[in-house]
Every structure is written in structure tokens, then in C-alpha cells.
């Protein structure tokens, strides 16, 4: 490399789902999968759209990645990934950790630790698994002071997702400002920034992504561990939200009539077709609920921003925790 030349950087969408993400937790009666995209389709689209590396972060599952490794046993562009749902033990707050470079054994071992995010993160970090705090404010509802929440969680991870293509810009921007402020403070360790599409429909794969120095998958992961990643791509919008919601609904109907894998028996599919026909007028409800939720999210982000910008007046708070975005 010539003096002054920038090191090569690799790109990867570090938050994307497949049909191994299980069934949606809302409207359980309909037994709709959370995503209907096959791992192979995600892989091909990501590569076609400029991603050098590909991972799948299914909910508490590595089956999508394992399927890719089975289909491409000699590939060096696939990263084992997972989105692990944990809880902050004393508040019950849900937290999603993106885990990268883990093994099947790590996946099995960490399942029993998901009730305590601190235990789960400590275990994974001890095995040099790169950890990312996904959409950091998505589940937070003020169970504690927002500064306390971040002071407890940020030391657990190597990076924070600051560009999620389903989250509104105020959410992403607050995550980015928080990450920069933390990294510039006396807090130990530098935090990287990551981007991911959070795609539940194939159309959105690679619309947000992460760049990190490296020539190989292993060097990319090392850069994540060192906090050297950066994010790029689009923010979420009402239009993108509509495409996500109704893209999943259309895929659900395709699965019910046998055009896509549904995970249901023929009898179960017939029953769900009946439910869906009877409830057809109400299938616009998810979008209405989501749009209302987005407005609430905007208000919460403004509240958290104002709270974080207030000077820290408690003399017992160390300089390490006196950061402000």
C-alpha cells in the first residue's frame, strides 16, 4: 500500500432476516412468518447490490446462515450471524444484540443466558464474537433514566447500529450522536457504527449497510471488534414501512396458497385462509398501528435527546459517564 493510501474496506448488510426468523409475535392467530425471504435469495441480492460479505441475522436462530454454508461450503464471503433477544434483568427491557463470527456451540450456549443481557454479552465477548446493539431505542420506554440505560448497555458491545433502514431518521441520528459522544468521552473502548436494512422483504436487502477495513471476512470481523466500522444507506420512512408490512402480507398469502414455504400443514393453511378472508378489512390495521407507533417513536426520541443533552449535575458521576451527545 502506498503511503497515505486508504486501506481497503468491505461492505456488509449487518441486519437482515430470512424465513428462519420464526413466526411473527403479532396477530399470532394468522401464523404468519416474520419473513419469507430464502437465505439464498438474500445472499444473491446482497452480492448483486454491492455487498462484499453476507450474513443473516435471524431472530435467535443461525439456521439461515447454516443453510447458506451448506449451499456454499467453500465460500469466504459468508459471516455467521444472529440477532439475539435479551432482557435487562432488573427492568425486563428487551434488547437485540447482533452477534457476528459466532459458532454453533456459541449459539447453543447463549440461549440459556438470554434473560440477562450482561451475562450473554460477557460470554460472547469472551469468545471474541463481535456484538452490535441493534436499534438501541426501539424497545426502550423509560424504564430507567436514558443515560443510565446507555451507560449500562454501551460497554457491552463493540458497535451500535446507527443506520437502520426501517427506523426513522431521528432514531438513527440520536443513536449516531450517542455513539460519537460515548467514543469521545473517557469511556473505555471505541464504539463502531453499523448499518443494516433490517429487511423482512427481499426488496429492501442492502438498502443500509456497514463498511469496515479489511480484505477478508476475518479482517472485517477484527475491525468490528476494534470499533472501526461505519454506517451508510437510507433511513426508514412511511413508504418503506408500508412496503415492509404489505410485502410480508403478500408473501403470507403466497405461502397459504402453496407458492412459498409456510411451515403449516395443509389443514392449518386452509384454516388460516378462512381467517384471512373473514378479516380482510382488518389487514390494514398493522400499517395504521405502525404509523401511530412511528409518531410515538418520534416523540420519544425528542424526549431522550433533551434528557441526554442536560448537564450531569450529580457530583458522584464520574467523568467517564458525564458524556453528552
C-alpha positions in Angstrom: 0.0 0.0 0.0 1.4 3.4 -0.9 1.9 6.0 1.8 -1.3 7.9 2.6 -3.5 5.4 0.8 -6.7 4.4 2.4 -7.0 0.8 3.5 -9.5 -1.3 1.6 -13.0 -1.5 3.1 -15.6 -4.3 2.8 -19.3 -3.8 2.9 -22.0 -6.0 4.5 -25.6 -5.6 5.4 -25.4 -6.5 9.1 -29.1 -6.7 9.9 -31.2 -8.8 7.5 -33.8 -11.6 8.0 -34.8 -14.8 6.2 -37.6 -17.3 6.5 -35.7 -18.8 9.5 -36.7 -15.8 11.7 -39.7 -17.7 13.0 -43.3 -16.6 13.3 -44.4 -13.0 14.0 -45.4 -12.3 17.6 -48.3 -10.0 16.5 -51.6 -11.4 15.2 -50.5 -15.0 16.2 -53.8 -16.4 15.1 -52.7 -16.0 11.4 -49.4 -17.9 12.0 -47.5 -15.6 9.6 -43.8 -15.9 9.3 -41.7 -12.9 10.3 -40.0 -13.0 6.9 -40.5 -15.2 3.8 -37.1 -14.5 2.0 -35.0 -17.6 1.5 -31.4 -17.3 2.6 -30.2 -18.0 -0.9 -32.3 -15.1 -2.3 -30.9 -12.8 0.4 -27.4 -13.9 -0.5 -27.8 -13.3 -4.2 -29.4 -9.9 -3.8 -26.9 -8.7 -1.3 -24.0 -9.6 -3.6 -25.7 -8.1 -6.6 -26.3 -4.9 -4.7 -22.6 -4.4 -3.9 -22.1 -6.3 -0.6 -18.7 -7.9 -0.3 -19.8 -10.1 2.6 -23.2 -11.5 3.5 -24.7 -12.5 6.8 -28.3 -13.3 8.0 -29.4 -12.2 11.4 -32.5 -14.2 12.1 -34.3 -14.0 15.5 -32.5 -16.3 17.9 -31.5 -18.6 15.1 -28.5 -19.3 12.9 -30.4 -21.7 10.6 -30.4 -19.2 7.8 -26.6 -18.9 7.9 -26.2 -22.7 8.2 -28.3 -23.1 5.1 -26.0 -20.7 3.2 -22.9 -22.6 4.4 -24.4 -25.9 3.3 -25.2 -24.5 -0.2 -21.8 -22.7 -0.4 -19.3 -24.8 1.6 -16.2 -23.2 0.1 -17.5 -19.6 0.3 -15.4 -17.0 2.1 -17.9 -14.2 1.9 -20.5 -15.5 4.4 -20.4 -14.4 8.1 -22.2 -16.4 10.7 -24.7 -14.0 12.3 -27.7 -13.9 14.6 -30.0 -11.4 16.3 -30.3 -12.4 19.9 -33.1 -11.1 22.0 -32.0 -10.5 25.6 -33.5 -8.8 28.7 -32.1 -6.2 31.1 -32.7 -8.4 34.2 -34.0 -5.8 36.7 -36.3 -4.0 34.3 -37.3 -6.6 31.7 -36.4 -4.2 28.9 -35.9 -6.1 25.6 -32.5 -5.7 23.8 -31.5 -7.0 20.4 -27.8 -7.9 20.0 -26.4 -8.5 16.6 -23.7 -11.3 17.0 -21.2 -11.9 14.3 -18.5 -14.6 14.0 -20.1 -16.9 16.5 -20.2 -20.7 16.2 -22.9 -23.3 16.5 -21.7 -24.0 20.0 -21.8 -20.3 21.0 -25.4 -20.2 19.7 -26.4 -23.1 21.8 -24.7 -22.0 24.9 -26.0 -18.4 24.9 -29.7 -19.4 24.7 -29.9 -20.0 28.4 -28.4 -16.6 29.1 -30.9 -14.5 27.1 -32.7 -13.5 30.3 -29.6 -11.5 31.4 -28.0 -9.3 28.6 -25.0 -8.7 30.8 -24.3 -12.5 31.2 -24.9 -13.1 27.5 -22.7 -10.3 26.3 -19.9 -11.2 28.6 -20.0 -14.8 27.4 -19.9 -13.8 23.7 -17.2 -11.2 24.2 -15.0 -13.7 26.0 -15.1 -15.7 22.7 -14.4 -12.7 20.5 -17.8 -12.6 19.0 -18.5 -9.1 17.6 -21.5 -7.5 19.2 -23.8 -4.7 17.9 -26.6 -3.0 19.8 -29.4 -3.1 17.2 -31.9 -0.2 17.1 -30.9 1.0 20.6 -34.1 2.9 21.4 -36.7 0.7 19.7 -37.8 -1.2 22.8 -36.8 1.4 25.5 -39.8 3.0 27.2 -38.1 4.9 30.0 -37.8 2.0 32.4 -34.8 3.9 33.8 -33.1 7.2 33.0 -32.0 7.0 29.4 -28.4 7.9 30.4 -28.4 5.0 32.9 -29.8 2.7 30.2 -27.0 3.6 27.8 -24.2 3.6 30.4 -25.2 0.1 31.2 -25.5 -1.2 27.7 -22.8 0.5 25.6 -19.9 -1.1 27.4 -21.3 -4.5 26.4 -20.9 -4.0 22.7 -18.3 -3.3 20.0 -20.6 -1.1 17.9 -24.1 0.5 17.7 -26.5 0.3 14.8 -26.9 3.9 13.7 -28.4 3.4 10.3 -31.4 1.0 10.4 -33.4 1.3 7.1 -36.7 0.7 9.0 -36.1 3.2 11.8 -36.9 6.9 11.4 -34.1 9.3 10.9 -34.5 10.8 14.4 -33.9 7.4 15.9 -30.8 6.7 13.8 -29.4 10.2 14.3 -29.8 10.0 18.1 -28.0 6.6 18.0 -25.2 8.1 16.0 -24.8 11.2 18.2 -24.8 9.0 21.3 -22.2 6.7 19.8 -19.9 9.5 18.8 -20.2 11.2 22.2 -19.5 8.0 24.1 -16.4 7.3 22.0 -15.1 10.8 22.6 -15.5 10.6 26.3 -13.3 8.9 28.8 -15.3 5.8 28.5 -13.1 2.7 27.8 -13.2 1.5 24.3 -14.1 2.9 21.0 -17.6 2.1 19.6 -18.0 1.5 15.9 -21.1 2.4 13.9 -23.0 -0.1 11.8 -25.8 -0.1 9.3 -28.3 -2.7 8.3 -31.5 -2.9 6.3 -33.5 -4.9 8.9 -35.1 -6.3 5.8 -38.1 -8.6 6.2 -38.8 -8.4 2.5 -36.2 -9.1 -0.2 -36.7 -5.7 -1.9 -35.0 -3.9 1.0 -31.9 -6.1 1.3 -28.7 -4.0 1.3 -30.5 -0.6 1.5 -28.4 0.1 4.6 -25.0 -1.4 5.3 -21.7 -1.4 7.2 -18.2 -0.6 5.9 -15.1 -1.7 7.8 -11.4 -2.0 6.9 -10.2 -5.4 5.7 -9.5 -7.6 2.7 -11.1 -10.8 4.1 -14.0 -11.8 6.3 -11.7 -12.3 9.2 -10.2 -8.9 8.9 -13.6 -7.3 8.6 -14.7 -9.0 11.9 -11.4 -7.8 13.6 -12.3 -4.3 12.5 -15.8 -4.7 14.1 -14.2 -5.8 17.3 -11.9 -2.7 17.3 -14.8 -0.3 16.7 -13.6 0.7 13.3 -16.9 0.3 11.3 -19.1 3.0 9.8 -22.6 3.0 8.5 -24.3 4.1 5.2 -27.6 3.8 3.5 -31.1 5.1 3.9 -33.3 5.9 6.8 -36.8 4.4 7.3 -39.9 6.2 6.0 -43.7 5.6 5.9 -43.4 4.4 2.4 -40.7 1.9 3.3 -42.8 0.8 6.3 -45.8 0.2 4.0 -43.6 -1.9 1.7 -42.3 -4.0 4.6 -45.8 -4.6 6.1 -47.6 -5.4 3.0 -44.7 -7.2 1.4 -44.9 -9.7 4.3 -48.7 -9.9 4.0 -48.5 -10.7 0.2 -45.8 -13.3 1.0 -48.1 -14.7 3.7 -50.9 -15.2 1.2 -48.5 -16.7 -1.3 -47.4 -19.2 1.4 -51.1 -20.0 2.2 -51.8 -21.0 -1.4 -48.6 -23.0 -1.6 -46.3 -20.7 -3.6 -43.9 -20.3 -0.7 -42.9 -22.4 2.3 -45.4 -21.7 5.1 -44.3 -24.1 7.9 -48.0 -25.1 8.2 -49.9 -28.3 7.4 -52.5 -28.3 4.7 -55.3 -28.2 7.2 -53.6 -25.3 9.1 -53.2 -23.4 5.8 -56.9 -23.9 5.0 -57.9 -22.6 8.4 -55.7 -19.5 8.0 -57.1 -18.8 4.6 -60.6 -18.8 6.2 -59.4 -16.4 9.0 -57.7 -14.1 6.4 -60.8 -13.9 4.2 -63.0 -13.1 7.1 -60.6 -10.5 8.5 -59.6 -8.9 5.1 -60.9 -5.4 6.0 -58.7 -5.5 9.2 -55.5 -6.4 7.3 -54.8 -2.6 7.0 -54.6 -2.4 10.8 -50.9 -3.3 11.0 -49.9 -0.3 8.9 -52.2 2.1 10.9 -50.7 0.7 14.2 -47.2 1.1 12.8 -47.7 4.6 11.6 -49.1 5.6 15.0 -46.2 3.8 16.7 -43.8 5.9 14.5 -45.3 9.1 15.7 -44.8 7.9 19.3 -41.3 7.0 18.4 -40.6 10.5 17.1 -41.8 12.0 20.4 -39.7 9.5 22.5 -36.6 10.3 20.5 -37.0 14.0 21.2 -37.6 13.3 24.8 -34.4 11.1 25.1 -32.4 13.7 23.2 -33.4 16.5 25.6 -32.7 14.3 28.6 -29.2 13.4 27.3 -28.3 17.0 26.5 -28.9 18.1 30.1 -25.7 18.7 32.0 -24.8 15.9 34.5 -25.1 17.6 37.9 -24.5 14.6 40.2 -21.1 15.0 41.7 -20.8 11.3 42.2 -21.0 10.6 38.5 -17.5 10.1 37.1 -16.2 11.9 34.1 -16.4 8.7 32.3 -20.2 8.9 32.5 -20.5 12.6 32.0 -20.7 12.4 28.2 -23.3 14.4 26.3 -24.3 13.9 22.6 
